[in-house]
């Protein structure tokens, strides 16, 4: 008997306006099994995702279902509805149609029927176009709101959004003030010792104060409040490398945008800076919770599970394996051996580099960001504006190709193109102006011995700042018991690459 796989998906957010969204995964499976019985097919596997097909999130069961088809494991794939399958058009659905019979039950489409095959392709392309247009409209709306300092979405903890979408103090604002004051060690320097984030979280939970998530307070929630520019009054955007560490948004002119209403005072900047310094381990209260104290923590990873490594005793080891979780090939390496190999590799790579090497440019960019964070923030904002301007130009071209500017609308097209290209050119000029500033890193290049000695002589905190200038990630593989550590075989270093400068 021929086999068929069922692919089921349920959105996490139920849109009750569409009856399809009210159909549970169990009901979808019952429908699929009934279809298979009528066709005389046996259900081999049921794949289930509880994720949206509108976004580009990873859908593991969907990927597994496609892999089964592409590998020839099953000749037929049943789906409840096309928008449960994909909204990426012919790029994703085309290869599957060539390998197996595909059924879309809600639309009554069967790829084994020639007429339906054309309908499937057309519907998939229509879904892709609608998804792209919806995404563009949402992004454009959010961009306009950022430019004008209007908040979108749920207000941050301690703040409320008014009808004008400006933020104002809410019921929990005194808690925000208390958090920053306690972290900073009081309203004046030296008044008290800084309160560690973990101790503060425990105290807030003990007092029955609601956390941002509604449950008990965690140190991470305390730290997130201290690091969020919104409490200084500025519009935040996700960080370049960590979406949980937002940075100040800057418009095309490089200016910060105020998001708190004019009549409301944000937190004092000096107080917030002291709180952040305390969290970073430079405050009066000593090292803060959440800060790594070992040189390669955060940089090193295990090749067995692609997870991070942590220090245990005299070793760096796979964090998942140390926590009792499964890792197919857990890495374990002596701290002395791994750090020695990394310091030597760092020194040789930089010491042998030429001034025009891409690595040196990346190091210069990161050194500039480390020593002059204001310019780094302005550069990041300029790159974001370039990306937005390039997207706007592409969208105009796509809309023109789709016939949106046919007829009477056509007379507006040249003006819109001119304005979009002018914004793009201005953003590129701004980034080039910022990038033109020379950052001297000559003290790190030229002689391998000098570069290696430089990092060996540095204190642990300085080493943690120097290594990421040139290294993005250190991957360590499992060794063989009884064999001496061989860094060349067991360690793979991902070296830094420069951020492209606008053309």
C-alpha positions in Angstrom: 0.0 0.0 0.0 1.3 3.4 -0.9 2.1 5.8 1.9 1.4 9.5 2.6 2.7 11.9 5.1 0.5 14.6 6.8 1.8 18.1 7.5 -0.2 20.0 10.1 0.3 23.5 11.4 -1.4 25.6 14.0 -0.6 29.3 14.4 0.2 30.3 18.0 -2.0 33.4 17.4 -5.5 32.5 16.5 -7.1 34.8 14.0 -10.8 34.0 14.6 -11.9 35.9 11.5 -10.7 33.0 9.4 -12.5 29.7 10.2 -9.4 27.7 9.1 -7.6 29.1 12.2 -10.2 27.6 14.5 -9.5 24.1 13.3 -7.2 22.3 15.8 -4.3 20.2 14.9 -6.3 17.1 15.9 -9.1 18.1 13.5 -6.6 18.6 10.7 -5.1 15.2 11.4 -8.6 13.6 11.3 -9.3 15.3 8.0 -6.0 14.1 6.6 -6.5 10.5 7.7 -10.0 10.4 6.3 -8.7 11.6 2.9 -5.9 8.9 3.0 -8.5 6.2 3.7 -10.6 7.3 0.7 -7.6 7.3 -1.5 -6.4 3.9 -0.2 -3.2 5.3 1.2 -1.5 4.5 4.5 -0.4 7.4 6.8 3.3 6.9 7.4 4.2 10.0 9.4 2.4 13.0 10.9 4.5 16.2 11.1 3.3 19.0 13.3 4.5 22.6 13.7 3.0 25.3 16.0 4.5 28.2 14.2 3.4 30.8 11.7 4.1 30.3 8.0 4.1 34.1 7.5 7.5 34.6 9.0 11.0 33.2 8.3 11.2 31.4 11.6 12.7 27.9 11.6 9.9 25.3 11.3 11.7 22.0 12.1 8.8 19.6 11.3 8.2 21.4 8.0 11.8 21.0 7.1 11.7 17.3 8.0 8.5 16.8 5.9 10.2 18.3 2.9 13.4 16.3 3.5 11.3 13.1 3.5 9.8 14.0 0.2 13.0 15.1 -1.4 14.8 12.0 -0.2 12.2 9.8 -1.8 11.0 8.3 1.5 7.3 9.0 0.8 5.5 9.6 -2.6 2.7 11.8 -1.3 2.3 14.8 1.1 -1.0 16.0 2.4 -1.6 19.5 3.8 -4.7 21.0 5.3 -4.3 24.3 3.5 -1.8 26.1 1.3 -1.1 28.9 3.7 -0.3 26.2 6.2 2.4 25.0 3.9 4.4 28.0 2.7 4.2 31.6 1.7 7.6 31.6 -0.1 6.2 30.9 -3.6 7.7 28.7 -6.3 11.1 28.7 -4.7 9.9 26.3 -1.9 7.0 24.5 -3.5 8.5 23.9 -6.9 11.1 21.3 -6.0 8.4 19.4 -3.9 6.0 19.3 -6.9 8.7 17.6 -8.9 9.2 14.8 -6.4 5.8 13.9 -5.0 2.1 14.2 -5.2 1.0 17.1 -3.0 -2.5 17.6 -1.7 -4.0 20.9 -0.3 -7.3 19.8 1.2 -9.0 23.1 2.0 -8.5 24.4 -1.6 -9.2 21.0 -3.1 -6.0 21.0 -5.1 -4.0 17.9 -6.1 -0.7 18.3 -7.9 -1.2 15.0 -9.8 -3.9 16.9 -11.8 -2.3 19.1 -14.4 -4.9 21.9 -14.0 -4.4 21.9 -10.2 -0.7 22.0 -10.6 -0.9 25.4 -12.3 -3.3 26.6 -9.6 -1.0 25.5 -6.9 1.9 27.4 -8.4 -0.3 30.5 -8.9 -1.7 30.4 -5.4 1.8 30.0 -3.9 3.1 33.0 -5.8 0.1 35.1 -4.8 0.7 34.1 -1.1 4.3 35.1 -1.4 3.5 38.5 -3.0 0.9 39.2 -0.3 3.3 38.2 2.4 6.0 40.5 1.0 3.6 43.5 0.7 2.3 42.9 4.2 5.8 42.7 5.6 6.8 45.9 3.8 3.8 47.8 5.0 4.4 46.8 8.6 8.1 47.7 8.5 7.3 51.0 6.8 4.7 51.9 9.5 7.1 51.0 12.3 9.9 53.0 10.6 7.6 56.1 10.5 6.7 55.6 14.1 10.4 55.4 15.1 11.2 58.6 13.2 8.4 60.5 15.1 9.1 59.0 18.5 5.8 57.1 18.7 5.9 53.7 20.5 4.5 50.6 18.8 3.4 47.6 20.7 3.2 47.0 24.4 4.8 49.7 26.6 8.0 48.8 28.5 7.7 48.0 32.2 6.9 51.1 34.3 5.6 53.1 31.3 2.3 53.5 29.5 1.6 54.6 25.9 -0.9 57.4 25.5 -3.2 58.0 22.5 -0.3 59.9 20.9 1.8 56.8 21.3 4.2 58.7 23.5 5.4 57.0 26.7 4.5 58.3 30.2 5.2 57.2 33.7 3.0 54.3 34.8 2.1 52.7 38.1 5.3 50.7 38.3 7.6 53.7 37.4 8.8 54.0 41.1 10.0 50.4 40.9 12.1 51.3 37.8 13.6 54.3 39.8 14.3 52.0 42.7 16.0 49.4 40.5 18.4 51.9 38.9 19.1 53.6 42.2 19.9 50.4 44.1 22.1 49.1 41.2 23.9 52.5 41.2 24.4 52.5 44.9 22.2 55.5 45.8 21.3 58.8 44.3 24.7 60.2 45.1 28.0 58.5 44.5 29.3 56.6 47.6 26.0 56.8 49.4 25.6 53.1 49.7 27.1 49.9 48.2 25.6 48.8 44.8 23.0 46.2 45.2 23.7 43.1 43.1 21.1 42.3 40.4 20.4 38.8 42.0 19.9 40.3 45.5 17.6 43.0 44.1 15.6 40.4 42.1 15.1 38.4 45.3 14.1 41.4 47.3 11.5 42.5 44.7 10.0 39.0 44.6 9.9 38.7 48.4 8.0 42.0 48.6 5.4 40.7 46.1 6.2 43.3 43.4 5.1 42.2 39.9 7.9 41.6 37.4 7.7 42.5 33.7 6.6 38.9 33.0 4.2 38.7 35.9 6.2 36.0 37.8 9.1 36.1 40.1 11.9 38.6 39.3 15.1 37.3 37.6 18.4 39.0 37.5 18.1 39.3 33.7 14.9 41.3 34.1 16.7 43.8 36.4 19.7 44.0 34.0 17.4 44.5 31.0 15.8 47.6 32.6 19.2 49.1 33.4 20.4 48.6 29.8 17.3 49.8 28.0 17.7 53.4 26.5 13.9 53.9 26.8 14.3 54.8 30.5 16.6 57.6 29.4 13.9 58.8 27.1 15.3 57.5 23.8 13.7 55.2 21.3 15.4 51.8 21.4 16.1 49.3 18.7 17.5 45.7 19.0 21.3 45.5 19.3 23.5 44.5 16.4 24.5 41.1 18.0 22.0 40.7 20.8 18.3 41.7 20.5 18.0 41.6 24.3 20.5 44.4 24.6 18.8 47.3 22.8 20.7 50.4 21.7 19.5 54.0 21.0 17.8 54.5 17.6 19.3 57.2 15.5 17.6 58.8 12.5 19.1 59.6 9.1 20.7 62.7 10.7 22.3 60.7 13.4 20.1 62.1 16.1 18.5 60.2 18.9 14.7 60.2 18.9 12.8 61.0 22.2 10.0 58.6 22.9 9.0 59.7 26.4 6.5 62.6 26.5 8.0 66.1 27.0 6.2 66.6 30.3 7.7 63.4 31.8 11.3 63.3 33.1 13.3 60.2 32.2 15.8 58.7 34.5 19.0 60.8 35.2 21.7 59.8 32.8 24.4 59.9 35.4 22.5 57.5 37.6 21.9 55.1 34.8 25.5 55.1 33.8 26.6 54.3 37.3 24.1 51.4 37.4 25.5 50.0 34.2 29.1 50.4 35.3 28.2 48.5 38.5 26.6 45.7 36.4 29.8 45.6 34.3 31.8 45.0 37.4 33.3 48.6 37.7 31.0 49.8 40.5 31.4 50.1 44.2 29.8 46.8 44.9 32.3 44.6 43.1 31.5 42.1 40.2 27.9 42.0 39.2 25.7 38.9 38.6 25.7 37.8 35.0 29.2 38.9 34.1 31.6 36.3 32.8 34.9 36.1 34.6 36.8 33.6 32.4 38.6 34.7 29.3 36.9 32.5 26.7 33.4 32.3 28.3 31.0 33.5 25.6 33.5 33.1 22.8 34.0 29.3 23.0 31.5 26.7 21.7 31.2 22.9 21.5 31.2 21.4 18.0 29.2 18.5 19.3 26.0 20.4 20.0 26.9 23.9 18.8 26.2 25.1 22.3 28.4 27.3 24.6 31.2 26.1 26.8 31.6 26.9 30.5 34.4 26.6 33.1 34.3 23.7 35.6 37.3 23.2 37.7 40.4 23.4 35.5 38.5 22.9 32.2 36.3 24.5 29.6 33.5 22.0 29.0 30.3 21.7 27.0 27.6 23.5 28.9 24.8 21.2 27.8 26.7 18.1 28.9 27.6 19.7 32.2 23.9 20.4 32.8 23.0 16.8 32.2 21.6 17.4 28.7 22.5 15.4 25.6 25.5 16.3 23.5 26.6 13.7 20.9 30.3 14.7 21.2 30.9 16.9 24.3 34.1 19.0 24.3 36.4 19.1 27.3 39.7 21.0 27.3 42.2 22.3 29.9 41.8 26.0 30.5 45.6 26.5 30.3 45.9 24.6 27.0 43.0 26.3 25.2 43.8 29.8 26.4 47.5 29.4 25.6 46.6 28.2 22.0 44.2 31.0 21.5 46.6 33.7 22.8 49.3 32.4 20.5 46.9 32.2 17.5 45.6 35.7 18.2 49.1 37.1 18.3 50.3 35.3 15.2 47.3 36.3 13.2 47.5 40.0 14.0 51.3 40.1 14.1 51.6 38.7 10.6 48.7 40.8 9.2 49.3 43.6 6.7 47.7 47.0 7.2 45.2 46.4 4.3 44.1 42.9 5.5 40.3 42.6 6.1 41.1 41.4 9.6 42.9 44.6 10.5 40.0 46.7 9.2 37.6 44.6 11.4 39.9 45.1 14.4 40.1 48.8 13.7 36.3 49.1 13.5 35.8 47.2 16.7 38.5 49.0 18.5 36.9 52.3 17.5 33.5 51.0 18.8 35.2 50.0 22.1 37.0 53.3 22.6 34.4 55.6 21.1 30.9 54.1 21.5 29.1 57.2 20.4 30.6 57.1 16.9 29.9 53.4 16.8 26.3 53.9 17.6 26.1 56.6 14.9 27.7 54.2 12.3 25.2 51.5 13.2 22.4 53.9 12.8 23.7 55.0 9.4 24.0 51.3 8.2 20.4 50.8 9.3 19.3 53.8 7.3 21.1 52.5 4.3 19.4 49.1 4.6 16.0 50.8 4.9 16.7 53.1 1.9 17.9 50.2 -0.3 14.7 48.3 0.6 12.6 51.3 -0.4 14.3 51.5 -3.8 13.8 47.7 -4.3 10.2 48.0 -3.3 9.6 50.8 -5.9 11.1 48.6 -8.6 9.0 45.6 -7.6 5.9 47.7 -7.5 6.6 49.1 -10.9 7.1 45.6 -12.3 3.9 44.5 -10.7 2.0 47.3 -12.6 1.3 49.4 -9.5 2.5 52.6 -11.3 0.6 52.0 -14.5 -1.8 54.7 -15.8 -2.3 57.8 -13.7 0.0 56.7 -10.9 2.9 56.6 -13.4 3.4 60.3 -13.2 4.4 60.0 -9.5 7.0 57.3 -10.1 10.0 59.5 -11.2 9.6 61.7 -8.1 9.4 58.8 -5.7 12.5 57.2 -7.3 14.4 60.5 -7.0 13.4 60.9 -3.3 14.3 57.3 -2.5 17.7 57.5 -4.2 18.4 60.8 -2.5 17.8 59.3 0.9 20.0 56.3 0.1 22.8 58.6 -1.1 22.6 60.8 2.0 22.8 57.7 4.3 25.8 56.4 2.4 27.5 59.8 2.6 26.9 59.8 6.3 28.4 56.4 6.9 31.4 57.2 4.7 32.0 60.3 6.7 32.0 58.4 9.9 34.1 55.6 8.5 36.7 58.1 7.3 37.9 58.6 10.8 41.2 56.8 11.1 41.6 54.3 14.0 45.2 53.4 14.7 45.7 49.7 15.6 49.4 49.6 14.6 50.3 48.6 18.2 48.6 45.2 17.5 50.1 44.3 14.1 53.6 43.9 12.7 55.3 41.5 15.0 53.7 38.2 16.2 55.9 38.1 19.3 54.9 41.6 20.3 51.2 41.0 19.7 51.3 37.8 21.7 53.2 39.4 24.5 50.7 42.3 24.5 47.8 40.0 25.3 49.8 37.8 27.7 50.8 40.8 29.7 47.2 42.2 29.8 45.0 41.7 32.9 42.0 39.3 32.5 39.4 42.0 31.9 41.5 43.6 29.1 42.0 40.2 27.5 38.2 39.7 27.4 38.0 43.0 25.5 41.0 42.4 23.2 40.1 38.8 22.0 36.7 39.7 20.4 38.4 42.4 18.4 39.7 39.7 16.1 37.7 36.6 17.0 34.0 36.0 16.6 33.8 32.4 17.8 36.1 29.6 19.0 34.8 26.0 18.3 36.3 23.1 20.2 35.8 19.5 19.3 36.0 16.4 21.6 39.5 15.1 22.2 40.7 11.5 22.5 41.5 10.2 25.9 45.2 9.9 26.6 46.3 12.1 23.7 48.0 15.5 24.2 45.9 18.5 23.3 46.4 19.5 19.6 44.9 22.9 18.9 45.3 22.6 15.2 43.1 19.6 15.1 40.6 20.4 17.8 40.1 24.1 17.6 38.5 26.2 14.8 38.6 29.9 15.1 36.1 32.2 13.3 38.1 35.4 12.6 36.4 38.8 12.5 35.3 40.3 9.2 34.8 44.0 8.6 31.4 45.7 8.3 31.1 46.8 4.7 31.4 50.5 4.1 28.8 52.1 1.8 29.8 52.2 -1.8 
